[in-house]
Amino acid sequence: MLWRVRTTLADRPGNLAAIALACGDAGINIQGLQVFPTTPHVTDELVVSAPDGFTDLQVAEVFERAGGAQVAVTRVTGAATADAPTRYLDGVHQVLDEGRDVEEVLRELLETEPPDVADYSGHDVLVLTRRNGSELRISRAVPFTPVERARAQALVSLVSDAGSDIPLISPSPREAVPLVRQATLADIEAVTALHERCSVDTLYNRYQVPLKMPMTTRMARRLVVPDVGCAFVVQVGLDVVGHGVLELVEDVWRFQLIVEDAWQGQGLGTRLMKHAAGRAKSEGAARLTFVTAGSNDHLLRAVGNAGFVARVERHDGNVHITVPLREVRAIQAS
């Protein structure tokens, strides 16, 4: 099993040797190393292979006992051992010659896919400037180093000079535009139909228990008009393809959402989150908690794409992602 380990050390001779010795004693093989100077400390990134059965926490303990601080451990593939400057040059080639989206390429280079929840301590946000002055924001649980920030901005600047990050003509929309709005009793049938189109995994991530279908009228009514709070839907044409419930539970504002499988990965979950955060802010909430099953990587990505700083915790096998609303603009009830 390959792992990427980031750790902060005091910048003095012998510290890296202590890490190497501790890894050798634990049977961990170092296969790659990058050093990011940040005086008076240094951030070391190592790709290591650990014996079968090792968990991320066990790998982290080895580095902590050897003097490492702020240790973050994530699973990686063999691609992580490739030379970093070469990967960035190849990324430029993919944007300029293959027509790939620069944001998509950067997310692969910076490996922003969510790691295990145990590795989360909050999102770090990388803000890059395009040629036209607009910003590209990328977030990740493991903090970005100054070297990574410089590499990413250099890539964006290089493809910007070639004009590859800005379309010359914006295409006209041919399909209906997704609309986020507050749900009403008139949405009962549409919300029920949405759930019937969702896969078992999508339903489980939303409700954390197997959900029997068809849905009862009583449950559908509560989903569109909850007792304390409100609900939102994402409507495309005549169909509802996304839904979320904002509720006050034991003095905690919570939001749970579901997006139809065919519409996942298109930013609808992020739009629902932002809408719910604004509405919770208007209700006086200082923070908002998203609740999901522990394996729901889609929600973790949506939180990062929304630019929220998050605290992620496990409760009874579920994941609670709490975001502060201090910088969120309030959205009043329509």
C-alpha positions as protocol buffer text, in pm:
chain_id: "A"
residue {
  index: 1
  type: MET
  ca { x: 0 y: 0 z: 0 }
}
residue {
  index: 2
  type: LEU
  ca { x: 138 y: 340 z: -100 }
}
residue {
  index: 3
  type: TRP
  ca { x: 89 y: 648 z: 118 }
}
residue {
  index: 4
  type: ARG
  ca { x: 178 y: 1014 z: 83 }
}
residue {
  index: 5
  type: VAL
  ca { x: 302 y: 1161 z: 410 }
}
residue {
  index: 6
  type: ARG
  ca { x: 347 y: 1531 z: 478 }
}
residue {
  index: 7
  type: THR
  ca { x: 519 y: 1639 z: 794 }
}
residue {
  index: 8
  type: THR
  ca { x: 673 y: 1958 z: 931 }
}
residue {
  index: 9
  type: LEU
  ca { x: 1019 y: 1945 z: 1087 }
}
residue {
  index: 10
  type: ALA
  ca { x: 1254 y: 2197 z: 1242 }
}
residue {
  index: 11
  type: ASP
  ca { x: 1512 y: 2292 z: 975 }
}
residue {
  index: 12
  type: ARG
  ca { x: 1822 y: 2145 z: 1132 }
}
residue {
  index: 13
  type: PRO
  ca { x: 2065 y: 1861 z: 1042 }
}
residue {
  index: 14
  type: GLY
  ca { x: 1966 y: 1508 z: 1141 }
}
residue {
  index: 15
  type: ASN
  ca { x: 1589 y: 1541 z: 1149 }
}
residue {
  index: 16
  type: LEU
  ca { x: 1532 y: 1372 z: 815 }
}
residue {
  index: 17
  type: ALA
  ca { x: 1772 y: 1095 z: 918 }
}
residue {
  index: 18
  type: ALA
  ca { x: 1558 y: 1031 z: 1226 }
}
residue {
  index: 19
  type: ILE
  ca { x: 1252 y: 996 z: 1002 }
}
residue {
  index: 20
  type: ALA
  ca { x: 1435 y: 753 z: 773 }
}
residue {
  index: 21
  type: LEU
  ca { x: 1551 y: 544 z: 1070 }
}
residue {
  index: 22
  type: ALA
  ca { x: 1200 y: 530 z: 1217 }
}
residue {
  index: 23
  type: CYS
  ca { x: 1059 y: 420 z: 881 }
}
residue {
  index: 24
  type: GLY
  ca { x: 1322 y: 148 z: 849 }
}
residue {
  index: 25
  type: ASP
  ca { x: 1244 y: 15 z: 1198 }
}
residue {
  index: 26
  type: ALA
  ca { x: 872 y: 2 z: 1111 }
}
residue {
  index: 27
  type: GLY
  ca { x: 926 y: -172 z: 776 }
}
residue {
  index: 28
  type: ILE
  ca { x: 818 y: 137 z: 582 }
}
residue {
  index: 29
  type: ASN
  ca { x: 1005 y: 197 z: 254 }
}
residue {
  index: 30
  type: ILE
  ca { x: 1058 y: 556 z: 133 }
}
residue {
  index: 31
  type: GLN
  ca { x: 1003 y: 568 z: -246 }
}
residue {
  index: 32
  type: GLY
  ca { x: 986 y: 942 z: -308 }
}
residue {
  index: 33
  type: LEU
  ca { x: 1078 y: 1267 z: -134 }
}
residue {
  index: 34
  type: GLN
  ca { x: 1013 y: 1638 z: -190 }
}
residue {
  index: 35
  type: VAL
  ca { x: 1134 y: 1913 z: 41 }
}
residue {
  index: 36
  type: PHE
  ca { x: 942 y: 2242 z: 75 }
}
residue {
  index: 37
  type: PRO
  ca { x: 1148 y: 2497 z: 272 }
}
residue {
  index: 38
  type: THR
  ca { x: 944 y: 2721 z: 505 }
}
residue {
  index: 39
  type: THR
  ca { x: 1202 y: 2877 z: 739 }
}
residue {
  index: 40
  type: PRO
  ca { x: 1247 y: 2814 z: 1033 }
}
residue {
  index: 41
  type: HIS
  ca { x: 1071 y: 2487 z: 952 }
}
residue {
  index: 42
  type: VAL
  ca { x: 1066 y: 2258 z: 652 }
}
residue {
  index: 43
  type: THR
  ca { x: 779 y: 2055 z: 509 }
}
residue {
  index: 44
  type: ASP
  ca { x: 880 y: 1714 z: 380 }
}
residue {
  index: 45
  type: GLU
  ca { x: 654 y: 1512 z: 151 }
}
residue {
  index: 46
  type: LEU
  ca { x: 736 y: 1145 z: 127 }
}
residue {
  index: 47
  type: VAL
  ca { x: 576 y: 866 z: -75 }
}
residue {
  index: 48
  type: VAL
  ca { x: 615 y: 546 z: 124 }
}
residue {
  index: 49
  type: SER
  ca { x: 506 y: 185 z: 100 }
}
residue {
  index: 50
  type: ALA
  ca { x: 393 y: 29 z: 426 }
}
residue {
  index: 51
  type: PRO
  ca { x: 342 y: -337 z: 519 }
}
residue {
  index: 52
  type: ASP
  ca { x: 0 y: -488 z: 461 }
}
residue {
  index: 53
  type: GLY
  ca { x: -242 y: -403 z: 738 }
}
residue {
  index: 54
  type: PHE
  ca { x: -97 y: -59 z: 813 }
}
residue {
  index: 55
  type: THR
  ca { x: -356 y: 218 z: 844 }
}
residue {
  index: 56
  type: ASP
  ca { x: -309 y: 591 z: 786 }
}
residue {
  index: 57
  type: LEU
  ca { x: -307 y: 648 z: 1162 }
}
residue {
  index: 58
  type: GLN
  ca { x: -33 y: 389 z: 1217 }
}
residue {
  index: 59
  type: VAL
  ca { x: 181 y: 547 z: 945 }
}
residue {
  index: 60
  type: ALA
  ca { x: 126 y: 889 z: 1103 }
}
residue {
  index: 61
  type: GLU
  ca { x: 230 y: 759 z: 1446 }
}
residue {
  index: 62
  type: VAL
  ca { x: 567 y: 644 z: 1306 }
}
residue {
  index: 63
  type: PHE
  ca { x: 641 y: 995 z: 1179 }
}
residue {
  index: 64
  type: GLU
  ca { x: 513 y: 1165 z: 1495 }
}
residue {
  index: 65
  type: ARG
  ca { x: 733 y: 949 z: 1719 }
}
residue {
  index: 66
  type: ALA
  ca { x: 1032 y: 1048 z: 1503 }
}
residue {
  index: 67
  type: GLY
  ca { x: 964 y: 1418 z: 1565 }
}
residue {
  index: 68
  type: GLY
  ca { x: 728 y: 1504 z: 1282 }
}
residue {
  index: 69
  type: ALA
  ca { x: 452 y: 1760 z: 1340 }
}
residue {
  index: 70
  type: GLN
  ca { x: 130 y: 1837 z: 1149 }
}
residue {
  index: 71
  type: VAL
  ca { x: 146 y: 1493 z: 990 }
}
residue {
  index: 72
  type: ALA
  ca { x: -106 y: 1424 z: 712 }
}
residue {
  index: 73
  type: VAL
  ca { x: -132 y: 1080 z: 551 }
}
residue {
  index: 74
  type: THR
  ca { x: -332 y: 990 z: 238 }
}
residue {
  index: 75
  type: ARG
  ca { x: -351 y: 684 z: 15 }
}
residue {
  index: 76
  type: VAL
  ca { x: -200 y: 727 z: -333 }
}
residue {
  index: 77
  type: THR
  ca { x: -133 y: 527 z: -648 }
}
residue {
  index: 78
  type: GLY
  ca { x: 195 y: 458 z: -822 }
}
residue {
  index: 79
  type: ALA
  ca { x: 157 y: 785 z: -1016 }
}
residue {
  index: 80
  type: ALA
  ca { x: 260 y: 969 z: -698 }
}
residue {
  index: 81
  type: THR
  ca { x: 621 y: 859 z: -747 }
}
residue {
  index: 82
  type: ALA
  ca { x: 653 y: 1047 z: -1080 }
}
residue {
  index: 83
  type: ASP
  ca { x: 880 y: 1353 z: -1095 }
}
residue {
  index: 84
  type: ALA
  ca { x: 673 y: 1661 z: -1000 }
}
residue {
  index: 85
  type: PRO
  ca { x: 822 y: 1917 z: -1248 }
}
residue {
  index: 86
  type: THR
  ca { x: 775 y: 1665 z: -1530 }
}
residue {
  index: 87
  type: ARG
  ca { x: 410 y: 1616 z: -1432 }
}
residue {
  index: 88
  type: TYR
  ca { x: 349 y: 1993 z: -1443 }
}
residue {
  index: 89
  type: LEU
  ca { x: 512 y: 2024 z: -1786 }
}
residue {
  index: 90
  type: ASP
  ca { x: 293 y: 1740 z: -1906 }
}
residue {
  index: 91
  type: GLY
  ca { x: -5 y: 1927 z: -1758 }
}
residue {
  index: 92
  type: VAL
  ca { x: 75 y: 2228 z: -1977 }
}
residue {
  index: 93
  type: HIS
  ca { x: 89 y: 1996 z: -2279 }
}
residue {
  index: 94
  type: GLN
  ca { x: -254 y: 1851 z: -2191 }
}
residue {
  index: 95
  type: VAL
  ca { x: -410 y: 2198 z: -2175 }
}
residue {
  index: 96
  type: LEU
  ca { x: -246 y: 2344 z: -2485 }
}
residue {
  index: 97
  type: ASP
  ca { x: -237 y: 2042 z: -2717 }
}
residue {
  index: 98
  type: GLU
  ca { x: -513 y: 1815 z: -2592 }
}
residue {
  index: 99
  type: GLY
  ca { x: -765 y: 2085 z: -2500 }
}
residue {
  index: 100
  type: ARG
  ca { x: -818 y: 1971 z: -2141 }
}
residue {
  index: 101
  type: ASP
  ca { x: -962 y: 2216 z: -1889 }
}
residue {
  index: 102
  type: VAL
  ca { x: -689 y: 2382 z: -1684 }
}
residue {
  index: 103
  type: GLU
  ca { x: -884 y: 2343 z: -1359 }
}
residue {
  index: 104
  type: GLU
  ca { x: -929 y: 1970 z: -1419 }
}
residue {
  index: 105
  type: VAL
  ca { x: -557 y: 1929 z: -1486 }
}
residue {
  index: 106
  type: LEU
  ca { x: -461 y: 2125 z: -1175 }
}
residue {
  index: 107
  type: ARG
  ca { x: -693 y: 1920 z: -956 }
}
residue {
  index: 108
  type: GLU
  ca { x: -514 y: 1607 z: -1076 }
}
residue {
  index: 109
  type: LEU
  ca { x: -169 y: 1757 z: -1022 }
}
residue {
  index: 110
  type: LEU
  ca { x: -258 y: 1885 z: -675 }
}
residue {
  index: 111
  type: GLU
  ca { x: -453 y: 1568 z: -593 }
}
residue {
  index: 112
  type: THR
  ca { x: -757 y: 1737 z: -444 }
}
residue {
  index: 113
  type: GLU
  ca { x: -968 y: 1418 z: -426 }
}
residue {
  index: 114
  type: PRO
  ca { x: -1082 y: 1377 z: -64 }
}
residue {
  index: 115
  type: PRO
  ca { x: -854 y: 1161 z: 151 }
}
residue {
  index: 116
  type: ASP
  ca { x: -987 y: 949 z: 435 }
}
residue {
  index: 117
  type: VAL
  ca { x: -1189 y: 1155 z: 684 }
}
residue {
  index: 118
  type: ALA
  ca { x: -932 y: 1091 z: 954 }
}
residue {
  index: 119
  type: ASP
  ca { x: -688 y: 1306 z: 754 }
}
residue {
  index: 120
  type: TYR
  ca { x: -916 y: 1610 z: 745 }
}
residue {
  index: 121
  type: SER
  ca { x: -838 y: 1916 z: 956 }
}
residue {
  index: 122
  type: GLY
  ca { x: -1012 y: 2173 z: 736 }
}
residue {
  index: 123
  type: HIS
  ca { x: -983 y: 2297 z: 380 }
}
residue {
  index: 124
  type: ASP
  ca { x: -700 y: 2514 z: 253 }
}
residue {
  index: 125
  type: VAL
  ca { x: -792 y: 2732 z: -44 }
}
residue {
  index: 126
  type: LEU
  ca { x: -559 y: 2810 z: -334 }
}
residue {
  index: 127
  type: VAL
  ca { x: -655 y: 3124 z: -531 }
}
residue {
  index: 128
  type: LEU
  ca { x: -505 y: 3156 z: -880 }
}
residue {
  index: 129
  type: THR
  ca { x: -542 y: 3453 z: -1117 }
}
residue {
  index: 130
  type: ARG
  ca { x: -625 y: 3409 z: -1484 }
}
residue {
  index: 131
  type: ARG
  ca { x: -523 y: 3639 z: -1770 }
}
residue {
  index: 132
  type: ASN
  ca { x: -859 y: 3820 z: -1766 }
}
residue {
  index: 133
  type: GLY
  ca { x: -832 y: 3890 z: -1393 }
}
residue {
  index: 134
  type: SER
  ca { x: -1082 y: 3623 z: -1287 }
}
residue {
  index: 135
  type: GLU
  ca { x: -994 y: 3384 z: -1010 }
}
residue {
  index: 136
  type: LEU
  ca { x: -964 y: 3006 z: -1007 }
}
residue {
  index: 137
  type: ARG
  ca { x: -1016 y: 2863 z: -658 }
}
residue {
  index: 138
  type: ILE
  ca { x: -902 y: 2513 z: -566 }
}
residue {
  index: 139
  type: SER
  ca { x: -935 y: 2367 z: -216 }
}
residue {
  index: 140
  type: ARG
  ca { x: -784 y: 2067 z: -43 }
}
residue {
  index: 141
  type: ALA
  ca { x: -777 y: 1921 z: 306 }
}
residue {
  index: 142
  type: VAL
  ca { x: -396 y: 1896 z: 321 }
}
residue {
  index: 143
  type: PRO
  ca { x: -254 y: 2252 z: 320 }
}
residue {
  index: 144
  type: PHE
  ca { x: -83 y: 2376 z: 5 }
}
residue {
  index: 145
  type: THR
  ca { x: 287 y: 2454 z: 35 }
}
residue {
  index: 146
  type: PRO
  ca { x: 437 y: 2777 z: -108 }
}
residue {
  index: 147
  type: VAL
  ca { x: 610 y: 2568 z: -377 }
}
residue {
  index: 148
  type: GLU
  ca { x: 279 y: 2410 z: -486 }
}
residue {
  index: 149
  type: ARG
  ca { x: 115 y: 2751 z: -498 }
}
residue {
  index: 150
  type: ALA
  ca { x: 397 y: 2889 z: -714 }
}
residue {
  index: 151
  type: ARG
  ca { x: 386 y: 2588 z: -950 }
}
residue {
  index: 152
  type: ALA
  ca { x: 9 y: 2612 z: -993 }
}
residue {
  index: 153
  type: GLN
  ca { x: 17 y: 2986 z: -1063 }
}
residue {
  index: 154
  type: ALA
  ca { x: 303 y: 2938 z: -1311 }
}
residue {
  index: 155
  type: LEU
  ca { x: 99 y: 2678 z: -1499 }
}
residue {
  index: 156
  type: VAL
  ca { x: -209 y: 2904 z: -1509 }
}
residue {
  index: 157
  type: SER
  ca { x: 3 y: 3200 z: -1624 }
}
residue {
  index: 158
  type: LEU
  ca { x: 170 y: 2994 z: -1896 }
}
residue {
  index: 159
  type: VAL
  ca { x: -153 y: 2861 z: -2048 }
}
residue {
  index: 160
  type: SER
  ca { x: -308 y: 3206 z: -2003 }
}
residue {
  index: 161
  type: ASP
  ca { x: -38 y: 3360 z: -2223 }
}
residue {
  index: 162
  type: ALA
  ca { x: -144 y: 3109 z: -2488 }
}
residue {
  index: 163
  type: GLY
  ca { x: -508 y: 3203 z: -2436 }
}
residue {
  index: 164
  type: SER
  ca { x: -605 y: 2846 z: -2353 }
}
residue {
  index: 165
  type: ASP
  ca { x: -784 y: 2912 z: -2025 }
}
residue {
  index: 166
  type: ILE
  ca { x: -1042 y: 3159 z: -2162 }
}
residue {
  index: 167
  type: PRO
  ca { x: -1287 y: 3064 z: -2437 }
}
residue {
  index: 168
  type: LEU
  ca { x: -1307 y: 3322 z: -2715 }
}
residue {
  index: 169
  type: ILE
  ca { x: -1681 y: 3272 z: -2750 }
}
residue {
  index: 170
  type: SER
  ca { x: -1909 y: 3160 z: -2469 }
}
residue {
  index: 171
  type: PRO
  ca { x: -2142 y: 2888 z: -2598 }
}
residue {
  index: 172
  type: SER
  ca { x: -2513 y: 2959 z: -2574 }
}
residue {
  index: 173
  type: PRO
  ca { x: -2697 y: 2722 z: -2340 }
}
residue {
  index: 174
  type: ARG
  ca { x: -2906 y: 2468 z: -2528 }
}
residue {
  index: 175
  type: GLU
  ca { x: -3044 y: 2288 z: -2224 }
}
residue {
  index: 176
  type: ALA
  ca { x: -3259 y: 2416 z: -1940 }
}
residue {
  index: 177
  type: VAL
  ca { x: -3057 y: 2597 z: -1673 }
}
residue {
  index: 178
  type: PRO
  ca { x: -3067 y: 2438 z: -1324 }
}
residue {
  index: 179
  type: LEU
  ca { x: -3267 y: 2652 z: -1080 }
}
residue {
  index: 180
  type: VAL
  ca { x: -3229 y: 2634 z: -701 }
}
residue {
  index: 181
  type: ARG
  ca { x: -3544 y: 2738 z: -517 }
}
residue {
  index: 182
  type: GLN
  ca { x: -3737 y: 2670 z: -198 }
}
residue {
  index: 183
  type: ALA
  ca { x: -3955 y: 2360 z: -207 }
}
residue {
  index: 184
  type: THR
  ca { x: -4333 y: 2370 z: -164 }
}
residue {
  index: 185
  type: LEU
  ca { x: -4610 y: 2114 z: -124 }
}
residue {
  index: 186
  type: ALA
  ca { x: -4650 y: 2120 z: -501 }
}
residue {
  index: 187
  type: ASP
  ca { x: -4310 y: 1944 z: -524 }
}
residue {
  index: 188
  type: ILE
  ca { x: -4417 y: 1627 z: -340 }
}
residue {
  index: 189
  type: GLU
  ca { x: -4456 y: 1417 z: -656 }
}
residue {
  index: 190
  type: ALA
  ca { x: -4138 y: 1553 z: -817 }
}
residue {
  index: 191
  type: VAL
  ca { x: -3930 y: 1488 z: -503 }
}
residue {
  index: 192
  type: THR
  ca { x: -4073 y: 1136 z: -480 }
}
residue {
  index: 193
  type: ALA
  ca { x: -3984 y: 1073 z: -845 }
}
residue {
  index: 194
  type: LEU
  ca { x: -3630 y: 1203 z: -782 }
}
residue {
  index: 195
  type: HIS
  ca { x: -3579 y: 946 z: -505 }
}
residue {
  index: 196
  type: GLU
  ca { x: -3715 y: 666 z: -724 }
}
residue {
  index: 197
  type: ARG
  ca { x: -3453 y: 749 z: -990 }
}
residue {
  index: 198
  type: CYS
  ca { x: -3163 y: 744 z: -740 }
}
residue {
  index: 199
  type: SER
  ca { x: -2938 y: 444 z: -686 }
}
residue {
  index: 200
  type: VAL
  ca { x: -2922 y: 250 z: -360 }
}
residue {
  index: 201
  type: ASP
  ca { x: -2580 y: 402 z: -280 }
}
residue {
  index: 202
  type: THR
  ca { x: -2702 y: 759 z: -337 }
}
residue {
  index: 203
  type: LEU
  ca { x: -3003 y: 700 z: -112 }
}
residue {
  index: 204
  type: TYR
  ca { x: -2784 y: 545 z: 158 }
}
residue {
  index: 205
  type: ASN
  ca { x: -2540 y: 838 z: 153 }
}
residue {
  index: 206
  type: ARG
  ca { x: -2834 y: 1073 z: 208 }
}
residue {
  index: 207
  type: TYR
  ca { x: -3024 y: 881 z: 477 }
}
residue {
  index: 208
  type: GLN
  ca { x: -2750 y: 658 z: 625 }
}
residue {
  index: 209
  type: VAL
  ca { x: -2996 y: 365 z: 623 }
}
residue {
  index: 210
  type: PRO
  ca { x: -3143 y: 155 z: 340 }
}
residue {
  index: 211
  type: LEU
  ca { x: -3446 y: 347 z: 210 }
}
residue {
  index: 212
  type: LYS
  ca { x: -3750 y: 155 z: 100 }
}
residue {
  index: 213
  type: MET
  ca { x: -3922 y: 273 z: -215 }
}
residue {
  index: 214
  type: PRO
  ca { x: -4178 y: 384 z: -311 }
}
residue {
  index: 215
  type: MET
  ca { x: -4173 y: 669 z: -62 }
}
residue {
  index: 216
  type: THR
  ca { x: -4475 y: 731 z: 159 }
}
residue {
  index: 217
  type: THR
  ca { x: -4674 y: 1052 z: 115 }
}
residue {
  index: 218
  type: ARG
  ca { x: -4606 y: 1141 z: 479 }
}
residue {
  index: 219
  type: MET
  ca { x: -4229 y: 1122 z: 429 }
}
residue {
  index: 220
  type: ALA
  ca { x: -4243 y: 1316 z: 102 }
}
residue {
  index: 221
  type: ARG
  ca { x: -4446 y: 1590 z: 271 }
}
residue {
  index: 222
  type: ARG
  ca { x: -4188 y: 1623 z: 548 }
}
residue {
  index: 223
  type: LEU
  ca { x: -3908 y: 1642 z: 290 }
}
residue {
  index: 224
  type: VAL
  ca { x: -4061 y: 1944 z: 117 }
}
residue {
  index: 225
  type: VAL
  ca { x: -4203 y: 2117 z: 428 }
}
residue {
  index: 226
  type: PRO
  ca { x: -4000 y: 2014 z: 737 }
}
residue {
  index: 227
  type: ASP
  ca { x: -4131 y: 2091 z: 1085 }
}
residue {
  index: 228
  type: VAL
  ca { x: -3843 y: 2327 z: 1176 }
}
residue {
  index: 229
  type: GLY
  ca { x: -3656 y: 2472 z: 880 }
}
residue {
  index: 230
  type: CYS
  ca { x: -3710 y: 2458 z: 505 }
}
residue {
  index: 231
  type: ALA
  ca { x: -3627 y: 2253 z: 197 }
}
residue {
  index: 232
  type: PHE
  ca { x: -3474 y: 2335 z: -140 }
}
residue {
  index: 233
  type: VAL
  ca { x: -3489 y: 2172 z: -480 }
}
residue {
  index: 234
  type: VAL
  ca { x: -3282 y: 2193 z: -796 }
}
residue {
  index: 235
  type: GLN
  ca { x: -3518 y: 2206 z: -1092 }
}
residue {
  index: 236
  type: VAL
  ca { x: -3416 y: 2144 z: -1453 }
}
residue {
  index: 237
  type: GLY
  ca { x: -3703 y: 2193 z: -1692 }
}
residue {
  index: 238
  type: LEU
  ca { x: -3998 y: 2013 z: -1536 }
}
residue {
  index: 239
  type: ASP
  ca { x: -3784 y: 1770 z: -1333 }
}
residue {
  index: 240
  type: VAL
  ca { x: -3644 y: 1800 z: -980 }
}
residue {
  index: 241
  type: VAL
  ca { x: -3290 y: 1656 z: -990 }
}
residue {
  index: 242
  type: GLY
  ca { x: -3164 y: 1767 z: -649 }
}
residue {
  index: 243
  type: HIS
  ca { x: -3311 y: 1821 z: -304 }
}
residue {
  index: 244
  type: GLY
  ca { x: -3196 y: 1928 z: 41 }
}
residue {
  index: 245
  type: VAL
  ca { x: -3346 y: 1983 z: 385 }
}
residue {
  index: 246
  type: LEU
  ca { x: -3225 y: 2257 z: 621 }
}
residue {
  index: 247
  type: GLU
  ca { x: -3334 y: 2184 z: 979 }
}
residue {
  index: 248
  type: LEU
  ca { x: -3262 y: 2298 z: 1332 }
}
residue {
  index: 249
  type: VAL
  ca { x: -3181 y: 1985 z: 1535 }
}
residue {
  index: 250
  type: GLU
  ca { x: -3101 y: 2032 z: 1904 }
}
residue {
  index: 251
  type: ASP
  ca { x: -2983 y: 2390 z: 1845 }
}
residue {
  index: 252
  type: VAL
  ca { x: -2763 y: 2281 z: 1552 }
}
residue {
  index: 253
  type: TRP
  ca { x: -2850 y: 2383 z: 1194 }
}
residue {
  index: 254
  type: ARG
  ca { x: -2807 y: 2079 z: 970 }
}
residue {
  index: 255
  type: PHE
  ca { x: -2837 y: 2032 z: 596 }
}
residue {
  index: 256
  type: GLN
  ca { x: -2872 y: 1700 z: 415 }
}
residue {
  index: 257
  type: LEU
  ca { x: -2895 y: 1678 z: 39 }
}
residue {
  index: 258
  type: ILE
  ca { x: -2934 y: 1437 z: -248 }
}
residue {
  index: 259
  type: VAL
  ca { x: -2855 y: 1478 z: -618 }
}
residue {
  index: 260
  type: GLU
  ca { x: -2978 y: 1236 z: -882 }
}
residue {
  index: 261
  type: ASP
  ca { x: -2700 y: 1006 z: -1003 }
}
residue {
  index: 262
  type: ALA
  ca { x: -2710 y: 1130 z: -1362 }
}
residue {
  index: 263
  type: TRP
  ca { x: -2663 y: 1490 z: -1243 }
}
residue {
  index: 264
  type: GLN
  ca { x: -2381 y: 1432 z: -995 }
}
residue {
  index: 265
  type: GLY
  ca { x: -2044 y: 1595 z: -1060 }
}
residue {
  index: 266
  type: GLN
  ca { x: -2198 y: 1904 z: -1222 }
}
residue {
  index: 267
  type: GLY
  ca { x: -2186 y: 2139 z: -924 }
}
residue {
  index: 268
  type: LEU
  ca { x: -2549 y: 2105 z: -816 }
}
residue {
  index: 269
  type: GLY
  ca { x: -2458 y: 1983 z: -469 }
}
residue {
  index: 270
  type: THR
  ca { x: -2228 y: 2283 z: -426 }
}
residue {
  index: 271
  type: ARG
  ca { x: -2510 y: 2520 z: -532 }
}
residue {
  index: 272
  type: LEU
  ca { x: -2749 y: 2361 z: -283 }
}
residue {
  index: 273
  type: MET
  ca { x: -2488 y: 2394 z: -7 }
}
residue {
  index: 274
  type: LYS
  ca { x: -2429 y: 2763 z: -77 }
}
residue {
  index: 275
  type: HIS
  ca { x: -2803 y: 2831 z: -84 }
}
residue {
  index: 276
  type: ALA
  ca { x: -2857 y: 2647 z: 243 }
}
residue {
  index: 277
  type: ALA
  ca { x: -2563 y: 2828 z: 406 }
}
residue {
  index: 278
  type: GLY
  ca { x: -2705 y: 3168 z: 307 }
}
residue {
  index: 279
  type: ARG
  ca { x: -3050 y: 3076 z: 437 }
}
residue {
  index: 280
  type: ALA
  ca { x: -2907 y: 2942 z: 766 }
}
residue {
  index: 281
  type: LYS
  ca { x: -2712 y: 3267 z: 804 }
}
residue {
  index: 282
  type: SER
  ca { x: -3037 y: 3463 z: 765 }
}
residue {
  index: 283
  type: GLU
  ca { x: -3183 y: 3254 z: 1049 }
}
residue {
  index: 284
  type: GLY
  ca { x: -2900 y: 3363 z: 1278 }
}
residue {
  index: 285
  type: ALA
  ca { x: -2688 y: 3049 z: 1250 }
}
residue {
  index: 286
  type: ALA
  ca { x: -2315 y: 3086 z: 1317 }
}
residue {
  index: 287
  type: ARG
  ca { x: -2231 y: 2755 z: 1152 }
}
residue {
  index: 288
  type: LEU
  ca { x: -2390 y: 2484 z: 941 }
}
residue {
  index: 289
  type: THR
  ca { x: -2336 y: 2108 z: 958 }
}
residue {
  index: 290
  type: PHE
  ca { x: -2370 y: 1872 z: 661 }
}
residue {
  index: 291
  type: VAL
  ca { x: -2445 y: 1510 z: 754 }
}
residue {
  index: 292
  type: THR
  ca { x: -2374 y: 1210 z: 532 }
}
residue {
  index: 293
  type: ALA
  ca { x: -2258 y: 850 z: 530 }
}
residue {
  index: 294
  type: GLY
  ca { x: -1887 y: 797 z: 589 }
}
residue {
  index: 295
  type: SER
  ca { x: -1814 y: 690 z: 231 }
}
residue {
  index: 296
  type: ASN
  ca { x: -1970 y: 989 z: 55 }
}
residue {
  index: 297
  type: ASP
  ca { x: -1675 y: 1148 z: -128 }
}
residue {
  index: 298
  type: HIS
  ca { x: -1915 y: 1351 z: -348 }
}
residue {
  index: 299
  type: LEU
  ca { x: -2021 y: 1562 z: -49 }
}
residue {
  index: 300
  type: LEU
  ca { x: -1664 y: 1619 z: 65 }
}
residue {
  index: 301
  type: ARG
  ca { x: -1573 y: 1741 z: -284 }
}
residue {
  index: 302
  type: ALA
  ca { x: -1879 y: 1968 z: -293 }
}
residue {
  index: 303
  type: VAL
  ca { x: -1774 y: 2129 z: 38 }
}
residue {
  index: 304
  type: GLY
  ca { x: -1427 y: 2193 z: -99 }
}
residue {
  index: 305
  type: ASN
  ca { x: -1558 y: 2329 z: -429 }
}
residue {
  index: 306
  type: ALA
  ca { x: -1781 y: 2570 z: -238 }
}
residue {
  index: 307
  type: GLY
  ca { x: -1468 y: 2718 z: -78 }
}
residue {
  index: 308
  type: PHE
  ca { x: -1582 y: 2645 z: 277 }
}
residue {
  index: 309
  type: VAL
  ca { x: -1335 y: 2597 z: 560 }
}
residue {
  index: 310
  type: ALA
  ca { x: -1459 y: 2274 z: 717 }
}
residue {
  index: 311
  type: ARG
  ca { x: -1422 y: 2069 z: 1032 }
}
residue {
  index: 312
  type: VAL
  ca { x: -1498 y: 1703 z: 968 }
}
residue {
  index: 313
  type: GLU
  ca { x: -1590 y: 1460 z: 1245 }
}
residue {
  index: 314
  type: ARG
  ca { x: -1725 y: 1107 z: 1271 }
}
residue {
  index: 315
  type: HIS
  ca { x: -2037 y: 1038 z: 1477 }
}
residue {
  index: 316
  type: ASP
  ca { x: -2172 y: 681 z: 1496 }
}
residue {
  index: 317
  type: GLY
  ca { x: -2028 y: 591 z: 1158 }
}
residue {
  index: 318
  type: ASN
  ca { x: -2160 y: 904 z: 985 }
}
residue {
  index: 319
  type: VAL
  ca { x: -1967 y: 1214 z: 885 }
}
residue {
  index: 320
  type: HIS
  ca { x: -2051 y: 1561 z: 1018 }
}
residue {
  index: 321
  type: ILE
  ca { x: -1893 y: 1843 z: 816 }
}
residue {
  index: 322
  type: THR
  ca { x: -1926 y: 2177 z: 996 }
}
residue {
  index: 323
  type: VAL
  ca { x: -1856 y: 2508 z: 823 }
}
residue {
  index: 324
  type: PRO
  ca { x: -1856 y: 2857 z: 978 }
}
residue {
  index: 325
  type: LEU
  ca { x: -2093 y: 3110 z: 822 }
}
residue {
  index: 326
  type: ARG
  ca { x: -1903 y: 3424 z: 917 }
}
residue {
  index: 327
  type: GLU
  ca { x: -1817 y: 3511 z: 553 }
}
residue {
  index: 328
  type: VAL
  ca { x: -2143 y: 3383 z: 403 }
}
residue {
  index: 329
  type: ARG
  ca { x: -2399 y: 3628 z: 260 }
}
residue {
  index: 330
  type: ALA
  ca { x: -2745 y: 3580 z: 408 }
}
residue {
  index: 331
  type: ILE
  ca { x: -3028 y: 3470 z: 176 }
}
residue {
  index: 332
  type: GLN
  ca { x: -3375 y: 3567 z: 292 }
}
residue {
  index: 333
  type: ALA
  ca { x: -3681 y: 3346 z: 242 }
}
residue {
  index: 334
  type: SER
  ca { x: -3844 y: 3402 z: -94 }
}
